[in-house]
Amino acid sequence: MDIIENTIVYGGRTSLIERLLAEKCEWCDAENVPLEMHHVNKLKNLKGKKRWAQFMIARNRKTIAMCVKCHHDLHNGKLD
């Protein structure tokens, strides 16, 4: 029996990694800042009442790269 090697190379960067490496908050556009990823389980569970939720729905993404301040504001209910 011949064994076929797996020749697929997984070297490409994902969109998520590229977004983190950009070091730019996707909400406030602050540059050269450490980022955190905000993640929701399902887009359909977002109500779209808050501007950040509308932003995620419009981009069809379950994640948003945010600076620490924006991410904390979001979880504290201070981010519209």
Secondary structure, DSSP 8 states (H G I E B T S, - for coil): --------------HHHHHHHTTB-TTT--BS--EEEEE-S-GGG--S-SHHHHHHHHHT-SEEEEEHHHHHHHHTT---
